Amino acid sequence: MNEPRKPLGNIYISHQAIATIANQSALESYGVVGLAARNAVEGLAQVLVKDPNLGVVVHFNGIEITIELFIIVEYGTRIKSVAVSVADNVRYQIEKCIGLPVTQVNVHVRGLRISNPD
């Protein structure tokens, strides 16, 4: 008789790892100059401790992932186009790296910044 197959083990991916992928994907997107704190408390904590996942909130229910991004957009770009591009890029990168479906990427534009005033 054949023995039942034993699983090789489990894979656990932290929210921090998913947030890091989302952070880098957002920063590489056209029109994004940075990520912002989602509230004043997080902003104050950022001053004290440099968090590489500032502006990213990950929700995972065991089956699907939802991402909240808080971004700062380059002044003069189309905000809607930048937000859609960021959401698509973040969704693609997370699904490619982790292999789990991303059901939502909610992009919150926290501000505009002029990066080159010339």
PyRosetta script that sets phi, psi and omega in degrees:
from pyrosetta import init, pose_from_sequence

init()
pose = pose_from_sequence("MNEPRKPLGNIYISHQAIATIANQSALESYGVVGLAARNAVEGLAQVLVKDPNLGVVVHFNGIEITIELFIIVEYGTRIKSVAVSVADNVRYQIEKCIGLPVTQVNVHVRGLRISNPD")
pose.set_psi(1, 145.4)
pose.set_omega(1, 177.2)
pose.set_phi(2, -80.2)
pose.set_psi(2, 136.7)
pose.set_omega(2, 174.9)
pose.set_phi(3, -75.3)
pose.set_psi(3, 144.3)
pose.set_omega(3, 175.4)
pose.set_phi(4, -63.8)
pose.set_psi(4, 145.9)
pose.set_omega(4, -179.8)
pose.set_phi(5, -68.3)
pose.set_psi(5, 136.1)
pose.set_omega(5, 177.2)
pose.set_phi(6, -98.3)
pose.set_psi(6, 135.9)
pose.set_omega(6, 178.9)
pose.set_phi(7, -65.3)
pose.set_psi(7, 147.2)
pose.set_omega(7, 179.5)
pose.set_phi(8, -75.5)
pose.set_psi(8, -18.7)
pose.set_omega(8, -179.5)
pose.set_phi(9, 147.6)
pose.set_psi(9, -172.9)
pose.set_omega(9, -179.4)
pose.set_phi(10, -117.0)
pose.set_psi(10, 154.7)
pose.set_omega(10, 175.2)
pose.set_phi(11, -116.5)
pose.set_psi(11, 126.0)
pose.set_omega(11, 178.1)
pose.set_phi(12, -117.4)
pose.set_psi(12, 127.3)
pose.set_omega(12, 178.7)
pose.set_phi(13, -116.3)
pose.set_psi(13, 123.6)
pose.set_omega(13, -177.2)
pose.set_phi(14, -75.7)
pose.set_psi(14, 156.6)
pose.set_omega(14, 174.1)
pose.set_phi(15, -59.9)
pose.set_psi(15, -34.0)
pose.set_omega(15, -180.0)
pose.set_phi(16, -61.8)
pose.set_psi(16, -41.3)
pose.set_omega(16, 179.5)
pose.set_phi(17, -66.0)
pose.set_psi(17, -42.5)
pose.set_omega(17, 178.5)
pose.set_phi(18, -65.1)
pose.set_psi(18, -41.1)
pose.set_omega(18, 179.5)
pose.set_phi(19, -64.3)
pose.set_psi(19, -35.4)
pose.set_omega(19, 178.5)
pose.set_phi(20, -65.8)
pose.set_psi(20, -42.2)
pose.set_omega(20, 177.3)
pose.set_phi(21, -62.6)
pose.set_psi(21, -44.7)
pose.set_omega(21, 179.7)
pose.set_phi(22, -63.4)
pose.set_psi(22, -41.8)
pose.set_omega(22, 179.8)
pose.set_phi(23, -59.9)
pose.set_psi(23, -51.0)
pose.set_omega(23, -178.2)
pose.set_phi(24, -65.1)
pose.set_psi(24, -39.9)
pose.set_omega(24, 179.1)
pose.set_phi(25, -63.7)
pose.set_psi(25, -41.6)
pose.set_omega(25, 179.5)
pose.set_phi(26, -65.9)
pose.set_psi(26, -43.7)
pose.set_omega(26, -178.7)
pose.set_phi(27, -66.3)
pose.set_psi(27, -26.8)
pose.set_omega(27, 178.9)
pose.set_phi(28, -82.7)
pose.set_psi(28, -8.2)
pose.set_omega(28, -177.8)
pose.set_phi(29, -77.7)
pose.set_psi(29, 146.5)
pose.set_omega(29, 179.1)
pose.set_phi(30, -62.9)
pose.set_psi(30, 133.1)
pose.set_omega(30, 174.8)
pose.set_phi(31, 91.9)
pose.set_psi(31, -7.9)
pose.set_omega(31, 179.8)
pose.set_phi(32, -95.2)
pose.set_psi(32, 125.0)
pose.set_omega(32, 178.0)
pose.set_phi(33, -103.0)
pose.set_psi(33, -10.9)
pose.set_omega(33, 177.6)
pose.set_phi(34, 173.5)
pose.set_psi(34, 174.9)
pose.set_omega(34, 174.8)
pose.set_phi(35, -110.5)
pose.set_psi(35, 151.4)
pose.set_omega(35, -174.5)
pose.set_phi(36, -118.5)
pose.set_psi(36, 158.9)
pose.set_omega(36, 174.4)
pose.set_phi(37, -68.4)
pose.set_psi(37, 145.5)
pose.set_omega(37, -179.0)
pose.set_phi(38, -80.7)
pose.set_psi(38, -18.8)
pose.set_omega(38, 177.4)
pose.set_phi(39, -156.1)
pose.set_psi(39, 175.3)
pose.set_omega(39, -176.4)
pose.set_phi(40, -64.8)
pose.set_psi(40, -36.6)
pose.set_omega(40, -179.4)
pose.set_phi(41, -64.3)
pose.set_psi(41, -44.6)
pose.set_omega(41, 177.8)
pose.set_phi(42, -64.9)
pose.set_psi(42, -36.4)
pose.set_omega(42, 177.9)
pose.set_phi(43, -63.4)
pose.set_psi(43, -41.0)
pose.set_omega(43, 177.7)
pose.set_phi(44, -67.9)
pose.set_psi(44, -40.4)
pose.set_omega(44, 178.0)
pose.set_phi(45, -63.3)
pose.set_psi(45, -34.3)
pose.set_omega(45, 179.3)
pose.set_phi(46, -64.9)
pose.set_psi(46, -34.7)
pose.set_omega(46, 178.1)
pose.set_phi(47, -65.1)
pose.set_psi(47, -39.4)
pose.set_omega(47, -177.3)
pose.set_phi(48, -78.9)
pose.set_psi(48, -42.5)
pose.set_omega(48, -177.5)
pose.set_phi(49, -132.0)
pose.set_psi(49, 122.5)
pose.set_omega(49, 179.9)
pose.set_phi(50, -73.0)
pose.set_psi(50, 107.3)
pose.set_omega(50, -179.6)
pose.set_phi(51, -98.4)
pose.set_psi(51, 120.2)
pose.set_omega(51, -179.2)
pose.set_phi(52, -70.1)
pose.set_psi(52, -9.7)
pose.set_omega(52, -178.8)
pose.set_phi(53, -110.1)
pose.set_psi(53, 27.5)
pose.set_omega(53, 176.8)
pose.set_phi(54, -58.5)
pose.set_psi(54, 135.6)
pose.set_omega(54, 175.1)
pose.set_phi(55, 84.3)
pose.set_psi(55, 9.5)
pose.set_omega(55, 179.6)
pose.set_phi(56, -127.4)
pose.set_psi(56, 129.5)
pose.set_omega(56, 175.0)
pose.set_phi(57, -124.0)
pose.set_psi(57, 129.1)
pose.set_omega(57, -177.8)
pose.set_phi(58, -112.5)
pose.set_psi(58, 130.5)
pose.set_omega(58, 173.3)
pose.set_phi(59, -117.8)
pose.set_psi(59, 125.4)
pose.set_omega(59, -179.9)
pose.set_phi(60, -135.4)
pose.set_psi(60, 122.7)
pose.set_omega(60, -177.1)
pose.set_phi(61, -102.6)
pose.set_psi(61, 12.7)
pose.set_omega(61, -179.0)
pose.set_phi(62, 97.8)
pose.set_psi(62, -16.6)
pose.set_omega(62, -179.4)
pose.set_phi(63, -122.8)
pose.set_psi(63, -44.8)
pose.set_omega(63, -175.2)
pose.set_phi(64, -135.2)
pose.set_psi(64, 160.3)
pose.set_omega(64, -174.9)
pose.set_phi(65, -115.2)
pose.set_psi(65, 138.9)
pose.set_omega(65, 171.5)
pose.set_phi(66, -124.1)
pose.set_psi(66, 134.0)
pose.set_omega(66, -177.2)
pose.set_phi(67, -118.1)
pose.set_psi(67, 136.9)
pose.set_omega(67, 171.8)
pose.set_phi(68, -114.0)
pose.set_psi(68, 124.3)
pose.set_omega(68, 179.0)
pose.set_phi(69, -118.1)
pose.set_psi(69, 138.7)
pose.set_omega(69, 177.3)
pose.set_phi(70, -120.5)
pose.set_psi(70, 106.2)
pose.set_omega(70, -170.4)
pose.set_phi(71, -117.4)
pose.set_psi(71, 161.9)
pose.set_omega(71, 171.3)
pose.set_phi(72, -116.0)
pose.set_psi(72, 128.8)
pose.set_omega(72, -172.7)
pose.set_phi(73, -104.8)
pose.set_psi(73, 146.8)
pose.set_omega(73, 175.8)
pose.set_phi(74, -64.4)
pose.set_psi(74, 129.2)
pose.set_omega(74, 178.1)
pose.set_phi(75, -62.8)
pose.set_psi(75, 135.0)
pose.set_omega(75, 177.9)
pose.set_phi(76, 100.3)
pose.set_psi(76, -9.8)
pose.set_omega(76, 176.6)
pose.set_phi(77, -93.2)
pose.set_psi(77, 159.7)
pose.set_omega(77, 177.2)
pose.set_phi(78, -76.2)
pose.set_psi(78, 114.2)
pose.set_omega(78, -173.7)
pose.set_phi(79, -60.0)
pose.set_psi(79, -44.5)
pose.set_omega(79, -179.1)
pose.set_phi(80, -62.6)
pose.set_psi(80, -43.0)
pose.set_omega(80, 179.6)
pose.set_phi(81, -63.2)
pose.set_psi(81, -41.4)
pose.set_omega(81, 178.9)
pose.set_phi(82, -64.4)
pose.set_psi(82, -45.7)
pose.set_omega(82, -178.8)
pose.set_phi(83, -62.0)
pose.set_psi(83, -43.9)
pose.set_omega(83, 179.0)
pose.set_phi(84, -64.9)
pose.set_psi(84, -42.0)
pose.set_omega(84, 179.4)
pose.set_phi(85, -62.9)
pose.set_psi(85, -43.7)
pose.set_omega(85, 178.9)
pose.set_phi(86, -62.2)
pose.set_psi(86, -46.7)
pose.set_omega(86, -179.1)
pose.set_phi(87, -60.6)
pose.set_psi(87, -44.6)
pose.set_omega(87, -179.8)
pose.set_phi(88, -64.8)
pose.set_psi(88, -43.6)
pose.set_omega(88, -178.3)
pose.set_phi(89, -65.2)
pose.set_psi(89, -44.4)
pose.set_omega(89, -179.9)
pose.set_phi(90, -64.6)
pose.set_psi(90, -45.0)
pose.set_omega(90, 178.9)
pose.set_phi(91, -58.9)
pose.set_psi(91, -47.9)
pose.set_omega(91, -178.2)
pose.set_phi(92, -60.8)
pose.set_psi(92, -47.7)
pose.set_omega(92, -176.3)
pose.set_phi(93, -64.9)
pose.set_psi(93, -41.5)
pose.set_omega(93, -179.9)
pose.set_phi(94, -68.0)
pose.set_psi(94, -44.8)
pose.set_omega(94, 179.4)
pose.set_phi(95, -63.8)
pose.set_psi(95, -36.4)
pose.set_omega(95, 179.1)
pose.set_phi(96, -68.6)
pose.set_psi(96, -43.5)
pose.set_omega(96, -175.9)
pose.set_phi(97, -77.1)
pose.set_psi(97, -38.5)
pose.set_omega(97, -172.0)
pose.set_phi(98, -103.0)
pose.set_psi(98, -33.1)
pose.set_omega(98, 179.0)
pose.set_phi(99, 86.2)
pose.set_psi(99, 10.9)
pose.set_omega(99, 176.6)
pose.set_phi(100, -109.9)
pose.set_psi(100, 148.6)
pose.set_omega(100, -178.5)
pose.set_phi(101, -72.0)
pose.set_psi(101, 140.0)
pose.set_omega(101, 174.0)
pose.set_phi(102, -102.7)
pose.set_psi(102, 112.9)
pose.set_omega(102, -175.6)
pose.set_phi(103, -80.9)
pose.set_psi(103, -33.9)
pose.set_omega(103, -179.4)
pose.set_phi(104, -145.0)
pose.set_psi(104, 142.0)
pose.set_omega(104, 167.2)
pose.set_phi(105, -126.9)
pose.set_psi(105, 106.5)
pose.set_omega(105, 179.9)
pose.set_phi(106, -95.8)
pose.set_psi(106, 121.3)
pose.set_omega(106, -177.2)
pose.set_phi(107, -107.1)
pose.set_psi(107, 122.3)
pose.set_omega(107, 177.5)
pose.set_phi(108, -110.3)
pose.set_psi(108, 119.0)
pose.set_omega(108, 178.4)
pose.set_phi(109, -87.1)
pose.set_psi(109, 114.1)
pose.set_omega(109, -176.1)
pose.set_phi(110, -92.0)
pose.set_psi(110, -15.3)
pose.set_omega(110, 180.0)
pose.set_phi(111, 178.3)
pose.set_psi(111, 174.1)
pose.set_omega(111, 176.6)
pose.set_phi(112, -119.9)
pose.set_psi(112, 147.0)
pose.set_omega(112, -179.7)
pose.set_phi(113, -138.9)
pose.set_psi(113, 137.9)
pose.set_omega(113, 172.7)
pose.set_phi(114, -92.8)
pose.set_psi(114, 111.2)
pose.set_omega(114, -175.1)
pose.set_phi(115, -85.8)
pose.set_psi(115, -29.8)
pose.set_omega(115, -179.9)
pose.set_phi(116, -132.6)
pose.set_psi(116, 98.2)
pose.set_omega(116, -174.2)
pose.set_phi(117, -75.2)
pose.set_psi(117, 5.3)
pose.set_omega(117, -179.7)
pose.set_phi(118, -64.1)
pose.dump_pdb("model.pdb")
